[in-house]
């Protein structure tokens, strides 16, 4: 179904090469919404489920410039923010170019 929709919209998930990481809580509606957008775009991502894990949350906050809310999303090691930030990038036409960048080692 996603292939069909992506074909209609001109999206090419095979061009999406970025390394995407997302810190989540299992029942967080914003986390679910952010993951839905990434899945809809055909993006493979690494999910860190940090429910109740204070050490993981501290590690996330260190990477996210002190932000402790979930989700926190990183594209090619660059912090892009949370769910609202991800959707804002998409609305502004800036998300797809980020997702097409090949990660640098």
Secondary structure, DSSP 8 states (H G I E B T S, - for coil): -HHHHHHHHT--GGG----EEEEE-TT-HHHHHHHHHHHHTT--EEEEE-TT-HHHHHHHHHHTTT--SS-EEEETTEEEESHHHHHHHHHTT-HHHHHHS----
